[in-house]
């Protein structure tokens, strides 16, 4: 059987952005005085630039984080996540693409920054403070997009010189920690499947409920990536995934909206699958 570090690695995504917001202490104190209270009951935060100016950067960052979490699995609590070898080519290509979009969006913002600051000077009027706006050389350092890959910890690679008893204890701890983390990662896959099936049961069981195409699209998308995320090749997970794919994506969204029998059939099958999933994650 392949060792864990031969089937997966750890991936960390780090994205930094200028917040473009500032707590205005003077205005907070003024508001407090006007209302006969103290400044600590609230804070006045001002937007330093029009939010549309930084929207593109924020959208790329959000897309990257969403993709990162959807295509990796949890690992401990240090920010690292499990990336399977099967998922790596797709993940690496997508992150390279998003990193380029992020860089281009940042450069576009930097080029417009001087005129953006001038626009803020007029819009904020008396709230404008020159010191709130970092110079370009400092502003550029506030933006970053980095993906790091690291090997999975492996007890066999532990080479620190210790007594045999100490070494055995540490190796046991490494193995227990890794096994526990993998167990939680696999549980998340069942929970992801449970979430989309539950949503389908809720929407289709009510003949009057309106739903978007994403109800089916999210299931289709998840069924496509689950085999690449199935770190332990769990046969039960694959069995349920296939059942979901075969039974719940048989009809397109328009058919489910317009064909009462198709909707009823799919709702009943989704409910049966949901009960199976609930037994597994209970």
KEKE-3310 file (N, C-alpha, C; in steps of 0.2 Angstrom, whole numbers, plus 5000, padded with zeros to 4 digits):
npx = (5004:5003:5012:5007:5013:5016:5005:4999:5001:5005:4997:4998:4990:4992:4986:4987:4981:4978:4968:4961:4953:4949:4950:4943:4947:4944:4932:4924:4925:4918:4905:4902:4901:4891:4880:4880:4888:4901:4917:4920:4909:4907:4913:4919:4922:4930:4929:4943:4945:4935:4925:4923:4935:4944:4938:4940:4952:4949:4939:4946:4955:4945:4940:4951:4953:4941:4942:4954:4950:4939:4946:4955:4959:4956:4969:4975:4978:4985:4984:4989:4984:4977:4983:4979:4989:4983:4975:4984:4990:4979:4975:4987:4988:4977:4979:4990:4985:4976:4984:4991:4980:4978:4990:4989:4978:4982:4992:4985:4978:4988:4993:4983:4982:4987:4978:4966:4968:4967:4954:4948:4951:4943:4930:4930:4932:4932:4935:4946:4963:4980:4989:4983:4985:4996:5013:5016:5027:5026:5013:5013:5019:5009:5002:5000:5002:5003:5007:5012:5020:5022:5030:5020:5020:5030:5032:5043:5053:5058:5072:5079:5092:5088:5084:5079:5067:5062:5062:5053:5041:5039:5037:5025:5017:5017:5011:4999:4993:4993:4985:4973:4970:4969:4957:4948:4948:4943:4930:4925:4923:4912:4903:4902:4896:4884:4879:4876:4866:4857:4852:4846:4836:4828:4824:4818:4808:4798:4785:4782:4793:4806:4821:4838:4849:4861:4858:4858:4870:4880:4881:4885:4897:4904:4904:4913:4925:4927:4933:4946:4949:4948:4957:4960:4955:4942:4930:4916:4913:4915:4905:4894:4895:4894:4881:4874:4878:4873:4859:4855:4858:4853:4842:4840:4841:4829:4820:4817:4811:4799:4794:4784:4784:4797:4803:4798:4802:4816:4818:4814:4823:4835:4832:4833:4846:4852:4848:4857:4869:4868:4869:4882:4889:4885)
npy = (4994:5011:5024:5038:5050:5048:5049:5061:5079:5094:5109:5127:5142:5159:5175:5192:5208:5226:5234:5245:5253:5263:5266:5280:5289:5302:5306:5296:5299:5312:5308:5301:5311:5319:5311:5309:5299:5286:5284:5271:5263:5261:5262:5272:5268:5272:5271:5271:5272:5271:5257:5250:5251:5242:5231:5221:5215:5209:5200:5191:5186:5180:5170:5162:5158:5151:5141:5134:5129:5120:5111:5105:5096:5097:5099:5096:5111:5122:5130:5123:5112:5097:5091:5081:5069:5066:5077:5087:5092:5099:5108:5115:5121:5129:5138:5145:5152:5160:5167:5175:5183:5189:5197:5205:5212:5219:5227:5235:5242:5249:5257:5266:5272:5285:5294:5289:5292:5305:5307:5302:5311:5322:5316:5312:5323:5333:5322:5317:5311:5313:5305:5292:5286:5275:5277:5272:5263:5257:5252:5242:5232:5227:5218:5202:5185:5169:5152:5137:5122:5107:5092:5078:5074:5060:5046:5038:5045:5052:5058:5062:5061:5051:5041:5024:5021:5034:5039:5029:5033:5046:5043:5036:5046:5054:5046:5044:5057:5060:5050:5053:5066:5063:5055:5065:5073:5064:5063:5075:5075:5066:5075:5086:5079:5076:5089:5094:5085:5086:5099:5097:5088:5096:5107:5100:5092:5101:5106:5118:5126:5136:5135:5136:5133:5129:5120:5107:5108:5110:5097:5089:5095:5092:5078:5076:5080:5072:5059:5062:5068:5058:5052:5040:5030:5026:5014:5015:5029:5031:5023:5029:5041:5038:5033:5045:5053:5045:5045:5058:5067:5064:5071:5087:5104:5111:5101:5096:5106:5107:5095:5086:5072:5068:5077:5072:5059:5061:5068:5058:5049:5056:5058:5045:5042:5052:5047:5036:5043:5050:5040:5036:5047:5050)
npz = (5000:4996:5004:5014:5010:4997:4990:4992:4996:5006:5005:5005:5004:5003:5003:5002:5005:5003:5014:5013:5021:5035:5053:5059:5072:5077:5071:5077:5090:5089:5085:5096:5106:5101:5103:5117:5123:5125:5116:5115:5112:5099:5082:5069:5053:5039:5021:5011:4997:4983:4983:4971:4965:4970:4969:4959:4962:4975:4971:4963:4973:4982:4973:4972:4985:4987:4977:4982:4994:4990:4983:4990:5006:5024:5036:5051:5060:5055:5044:5033:5020:5014:4998:4985:4975:4963:4961:4960:4946:4940:4950:4952:4939:4939:4950:4946:4935:4942:4950:4941:4936:4948:4950:4938:4941:4952:4947:4938:4947:4954:4944:4942:4954:4959:4953:4959:4972:4972:4968:4979:4988:4985:4986:5000:5006:5021:5028:5023:5024:5021:5026:5027:5016:5009:5001:4984:4983:4996:4996:4986:4992:5001:4994:4990:4983:4986:4984:4993:4993:5002:5009:5015:5032:5038:5047:5044:5040:5050:5058:5069:5081:5094:5109:5107:5113:5114:5101:5096:5102:5097:5084:5085:5089:5078:5068:5073:5074:5060:5055:5062:5056:5043:5044:5048:5036:5026:5032:5029:5015:5014:5021:5012:5001:5008:5010:4997:4993:5003:5001:4988:4992:5000:4991:4980:4986:4990:4980:4976:4977:4972:4962:4958:4943:4948:4958:4953:4946:4955:4961:4951:4948:4960:4960:4950:4955:4967:4966:4964:4976:4985:4996:5003:4995:4998:4997:5000:5000:4986:4981:4985:4979:4965:4965:4968:4957:4946:4949:4953:4944:4933:4927:4919:4925:4920:4916:4929:4934:4926:4924:4933:4938:4936:4944:4957:4957:4957:4969:4979:4977:4981:4994:4999:4997:5005:5018:5019:5019:5030:5040:5038:5042:5055)
capx = (5000:5007:5012:5003:5017:5017:4998:4997:5006:5002:4997:4996:4988:4993:4985:4987:4978:4977:4961:4958:4948:4953:4946:4944:4946:4941:4925:4921:4924:4913:4899:4900:4900:4885:4875:4881:4891:4909:4919:4921:4903:4906:4919:4918:4927:4929:4932:4948:4944:4928:4925:4924:4942:4948:4933:4943:4957:4945:4936:4951:4957:4940:4939:4957:4952:4936:4945:4958:4946:4935:4950:4960:4956:4958:4975:4977:4975:4991:4984:4990:4978:4980:4982:4981:4993:4978:4972:4989:4990:4973:4976:4993:4987:4972:4982:4995:4981:4973:4990:4992:4975:4979:4995:4987:4973:4986:4996:4980:4976:4994:4994:4977:4982:4987:4971:4961:4969:4964:4946:4946:4952:4937:4924:4930:4932:4935:4938:4952:4969:4985:4993:4980:4987:5003:5016:5016:5032:5024:5007:5014:5021:5004:4998:5004:4998:5008:5006:5018:5019:5027:5028:5016:5025:5030:5036:5049:5058:5060:5079:5083:5095:5085:5084:5074:5060:5059:5060:5046:5035:5037:5034:5019:5013:5016:5007:4992:4991:4992:4979:4967:4969:4966:4950:4944:4948:4938:4924:4923:4921:4905:4899:4901:4891:4878:4876:4872:4860:4852:4849:4841:4830:4824:4821:4813:4802:4792:4783:4782:4800:4810:4828:4843:4852:4866:4856:4861:4877:4885:4881:4889:4904:4907:4905:4919:4932:4928:4937:4953:4950:4947:4963:4961:4951:4936:4925:4909:4912:4915:4899:4888:4896:4892:4874:4872:4879:4868:4852:4853:4860:4849:4838:4843:4836:4823:4816:4815:4806:4793:4791:4782:4786:4804:4805:4796:4807:4823:4817:4813:4830:4839:4830:4836:4854:4853:4848:4863:4875:4867:4871:4889:4892:4882)
capy = (5000:5017:5028:5044:5055:5046:5050:5068:5084:5099:5115:5133:5148:5165:5180:5198:5214:5232:5234:5252:5255:5266:5269:5287:5291:5309:5306:5291:5303:5317:5305:5299:5317:5321:5306:5308:5292:5286:5282:5263:5259:5261:5264:5274:5266:5275:5268:5276:5273:5268:5250:5247:5252:5237:5225:5216:5211:5205:5195:5186:5183:5176:5165:5158:5154:5146:5135:5131:5125:5115:5106:5102:5094:5100:5095:5099:5118:5127:5133:5119:5108:5091:5091:5074:5069:5066:5084:5092:5095:5103:5113:5120:5125:5134:5143:5149:5156:5165:5171:5179:5187:5194:5201:5210:5217:5224:5232:5240:5247:5253:5262:5271:5274:5292:5297:5286:5296:5312:5306:5301:5318:5326:5313:5312:5330:5334:5316:5314:5312:5311:5299:5286:5283:5273:5278:5266:5257:5253:5249:5236:5227:5225:5213:5195:5179:5163:5145:5133:5114:5104:5085:5076:5071:5053:5044:5034:5050:5055:5056:5065:5056:5050:5034:5020:5022:5041:5038:5025:5037:5052:5040:5034:5052:5057:5042:5045:5063:5059:5046:5057:5071:5060:5053:5071:5075:5060:5065:5082:5073:5064:5081:5089:5076:5077:5095:5095:5080:5088:5104:5094:5085:5102:5110:5096:5090:5106:5106:5125:5129:5138:5133:5138:5128:5127:5114:5101:5109:5109:5090:5087:5097:5088:5071:5076:5080:5068:5053:5065:5069:5052:5051:5033:5026:5024:5012:5017:5035:5030:5020:5034:5046:5035:5033:5052:5055:5042:5046:5065:5072:5061:5076:5094:5108:5113:5095:5095:5112:5107:5088:5084:5065:5068:5080:5068:5053:5063:5070:5052:5045:5060:5057:5038:5043:5056:5043:5033:5048:5052:5034:5036:5053:5050)
capz = (5000:4995:5010:5013:5007:4990:4987:4994:4999:5009:5001:5009:5000:5006:4999:5006:5001:5006:5017:5010:5026:5041:5058:5060:5079:5078:5070:5082:5096:5088:5085:5103:5110:5099:5106:5124:5125:5125:5109:5114:5110:5092:5078:5062:5048:5032:5015:5008:4990:4980:4983:4965:4963:4973:4968:4955:4966:4980:4967:4961:4979:4984:4969:4973:4991:4986:4974:4986:4999:4987:4979:4995:5012:5030:5039:5057:5061:5054:5038:5028:5018:5010:4991:4983:4969:4958:4960:4959:4940:4939:4956:4951:4933:4941:4954:4942:4931:4947:4952:4935:4936:4954:4948:4933:4944:4956:4943:4935:4952:4955:4939:4943:4961:4960:4952:4964:4978:4971:4968:4986:4992:4984:4989:5007:5009:5027:5031:5019:5028:5017:5030:5027:5009:5008:4994:4980:4985:5002:4994:4982:4997:5004:4990:4989:4981:4986:4985:4995:4993:5007:5009:5021:5037:5037:5053:5042:5038:5056:5058:5074:5085:5101:5111:5103:5116:5113:5094:5095:5105:5093:5078:5086:5089:5071:5065:5076:5071:5053:5054:5064:5051:5037:5045:5047:5029:5023:5034:5026:5009:5016:5023:5006:4998:5012:5010:4991:4993:5007:4997:4983:4995:5003:4986:4976:4990:4989:4973:4974:4978:4966:4963:4952:4939:4952:4962:4949:4944:4961:4962:4945:4949:4966:4958:4946:4959:4973:4965:4965:4983:4989:4998:5005:4990:5002:4992:5002:4997:4979:4979:4986:4974:4959:4966:4967:4950:4942:4950:4954:4939:4927:4923:4919:4929:4917:4917:4936:4935:4922:4924:4940:4939:4936:4951:4962:4957:4960:4976:4983:4977:4985:5001:5000:4997:5011:5024:5019:5020:5038:5044:5038:5046:5062)
cpx = (5004:5007:5009:5006:5018:5010:4996:5003:5002:5003:4995:4995:4988:4992:4984:4985:4978:4970:4957:4952:4952:4948:4948:4942:4943:4934:4921:4920:4918:4906:4897:4898:4893:4879:4876:4883:4898:4911:4920:4915:4902:4912:4917:4924:4926:4933:4937:4948:4937:4929:4926:4931:4946:4944:4936:4948:4954:4942:4940:4953:4951:4939:4945:4955:4946:4938:4949:4955:4942:4939:4955:4956:4959:4964:4977:4974:4980:4990:4985:4984:4981:4978:4984:4985:4989:4976:4977:4989:4985:4974:4982:4992:4982:4975:4987:4991:4978:4978:4991:4987:4976:4984:4993:4982:4977:4989:4991:4979:4982:4994:4989:4978:4982:4981:4966:4962:4966:4957:4944:4946:4946:4931:4924:4930:4936:4937:4944:4959:4975:4989:4990:4982:4994:5006:5016:5021:5030:5018:5008:5016:5015:5000:5003:5000:5004:5005:5012:5016:5024:5025:5024:5021:5024:5035:5043:5054:5060:5067:5083:5086:5092:5086:5079:5067:5057:5058:5054:5040:5034:5035:5027:5014:5012:5011:4999:4989:4989:4985:4972:4965:4966:4959:4946:4943:4943:4931:4921:4920:4913:4901:4898:4896:4884:4875:4873:4866:4855:4848:4844:4835:4825:4821:4816:4807:4796:4791:4783:4788:4803:4817:4832:4846:4858:4865:4859:4868:4882:4886:4886:4896:4908:4908:4911:4925:4932:4933:4945:4955:4950:4954:4965:4957:4946:4931:4918:4908:4911:4908:4893:4889:4893:4884:4871:4873:4874:4861:4850:4855:4857:4845:4841:4838:4830:4818:4813:4810:4799:4790:4790:4784:4793:4807:4804:4801:4814:4823:4817:4820:4835:4838:4833:4843:4856:4853:4854:4869:4874:4870:4879:4892:4890:4888)
cpy = (5006:5021:5035:5049:5054:5048:5057:5072:5089:5105:5121:5138:5154:5171:5187:5204:5220:5233:5240:5254:5258:5268:5276:5289:5297:5309:5301:5295:5309:5314:5303:5305:5319:5317:5305:5302:5292:5283:5274:5260:5258:5264:5267:5272:5269:5271:5273:5277:5270:5261:5246:5247:5245:5230:5219:5212:5207:5199:5189:5182:5178:5170:5160:5154:5149:5140:5131:5126:5119:5110:5103:5099:5096:5095:5099:5106:5123:5130:5129:5114:5102:5092:5084:5075:5069:5073:5089:5096:5101:5109:5118:5124:5131:5140:5147:5154:5162:5170:5177:5185:5192:5199:5207:5215:5222:5229:5237:5245:5251:5259:5268:5274:5281:5296:5295:5290:5303:5312:5305:5307:5322:5323:5313:5319:5331:5328:5313:5316:5309:5305:5292:5282:5281:5275:5272:5261:5253:5249:5243:5230:5224:5219:5207:5189:5173:5157:5141:5126:5111:5096:5083:5073:5063:5051:5040:5039:5054:5053:5059:5060:5056:5043:5031:5021:5029:5042:5035:5029:5043:5049:5038:5040:5055:5053:5043:5052:5063:5055:5050:5063:5069:5058:5059:5073:5071:5061:5071:5080:5071:5070:5085:5086:5076:5083:5096:5091:5083:5094:5102:5092:5091:5106:5106:5093:5094:5108:5114:5129:5130:5137:5135:5132:5125:5121:5108:5102:5108:5101:5087:5089:5093:5081:5070:5076:5075:5062:5056:5066:5063:5049:5043:5028:5023:5021:5014:5024:5035:5027:5025:5040:5044:5035:5040:5054:5052:5044:5053:5069:5069:5066:5083:5098:5110:5107:5095:5101:5110:5100:5086:5077:5065:5071:5076:5062:5055:5065:5064:5049:5049:5059:5050:5039:5047:5052:5039:5037:5049:5046:5034:5041:5054:5049)
cpz = (5000:5002:5008:5009:5000:4987:4988:4996:5003:5005:5005:5004:5005:5002:5004:5002:5006:5008:5014:5015:5032:5047:5060:5068:5080:5077:5075:5088:5095:5088:5092:5107:5108:5102:5114:5126:5124:5118:5109:5113:5103:5088:5071:5058:5041:5027:5012:5001:4989:4980:4976:4962:4965:4972:4964:4958:4971:4977:4966:4968:4982:4980:4970:4980:4991:4983:4978:4991:4996:4984:4984:5001:5018:5033:5045:5057:5060:5048:5032:5026:5014:5002:4988:4976:4963:4956:4958:4952:4939:4944:4954:4945:4935:4945:4951:4938:4936:4949:4947:4935:4942:4952:4943:4936:4948:4952:4940:4941:4954:4950:4940:4950:4962:4959:4956:4970:4978:4971:4975:4990:4991:4987:4997:5010:5015:5030:5028:5024:5023:5020:5029:5020:5009:5001:4990:4981:4991:5000:4991:4987:5001:5000:4989:4987:4981:4988:4987:4995:4998:5007:5015:5026:5037:5043:5051:5041:5044:5058:5064:5079:5093:5103:5107:5106:5114:5105:5092:5097:5100:5086:5079:5086:5082:5067:5067:5074:5064:5052:5056:5059:5045:5038:5045:5040:5025:5025:5031:5019:5009:5017:5017:5002:5001:5011:5003:4990:4997:5004:4992:4986:4997:4997:4982:4980:4990:4982:4971:4975:4972:4967:4957:4949:4944:4957:4959:4948:4949:4962:4957:4946:4955:4964:4954:4950:4964:4971:4966:4972:4987:4991:5000:5001:4994:4997:4994:4999:4989:4977:4980:4981:4967:4959:4965:4960:4945:4943:4951:4949:4932:4923:4924:4923:4926:4917:4924:4937:4932:4922:4931:4942:4940:4943:4957:4963:4960:4967:4981:4983:4981:4992:5003:5001:5004:5017:5024:5021:5028:5042:5044:5042:5053:5067)
residu = (UNK:UNK:UNK:UNK:UNK:UNK:UNK:UNK:UNK:UNK:UNK:UNK:UNK:UNK:UNK:UNK:UNK:UNK:UNK:UNK:UNK:UNK:UNK:UNK:UNK:UNK:UNK:UNK:UNK:UNK:UNK:UNK:UNK:UNK:UNK:UNK:UNK:UNK:UNK:UNK:UNK:UNK:UNK:UNK:UNK:UNK:UNK:UNK:UNK:UNK:UNK:UNK:UNK:UNK:UNK:UNK:UNK:UNK:UNK:UNK:UNK:UNK:UNK:UNK:UNK:UNK:UNK:UNK:UNK:UNK:UNK:UNK:UNK:UNK:UNK:UNK:UNK:UNK:UNK:UNK:UNK:UNK:UNK:UNK:UNK:UNK:UNK:UNK:UNK:UNK:UNK:UNK:UNK:UNK:UNK:UNK:UNK:UNK:UNK:UNK:UNK:UNK:UNK:UNK:UNK:UNK:UNK:UNK:UNK:UNK:UNK:UNK:UNK:UNK:UNK:UNK:UNK:UNK:UNK:UNK:UNK:UNK:UNK:UNK:UNK:UNK:UNK:UNK:UNK:UNK:UNK:UNK:UNK:UNK:UNK:UNK:UNK:UNK:UNK:UNK:UNK:UNK:UNK:UNK:UNK:UNK:UNK:UNK:UNK:UNK:UNK:UNK:UNK:UNK:UNK:UNK:UNK:UNK:UNK:UNK:UNK:UNK:UNK:UNK:UNK:UNK:UNK:UNK:UNK:UNK:UNK:UNK:UNK:UNK:UNK:UNK:UNK:UNK:UNK:UNK:UNK:UNK:UNK:UNK:UNK:UNK:UNK:UNK:UNK:UNK:UNK:UNK:UNK:UNK:UNK:UNK:UNK:UNK:UNK:UNK:UNK:UNK:UNK:UNK:UNK:UNK:UNK:UNK:UNK:UNK:UNK:UNK:UNK:UNK:UNK:UNK:UNK:UNK:UNK:UNK:UNK:UNK:UNK:UNK:UNK:UNK:UNK:UNK:UNK:UNK:UNK:UNK:UNK:UNK:UNK:UNK:UNK:UNK:UNK:UNK:UNK:UNK:UNK:UNK:UNK:UNK:UNK:UNK:UNK:UNK:UNK:UNK:UNK:UNK:UNK:UNK:UNK:UNK:UNK:UNK:UNK:UNK:UNK:UNK:UNK:UNK:UNK:UNK:UNK:UNK:UNK:UNK:UNK:UNK:UNK:UNK:UNK:UNK:UNK:UNK:UNK:UNK)
# end
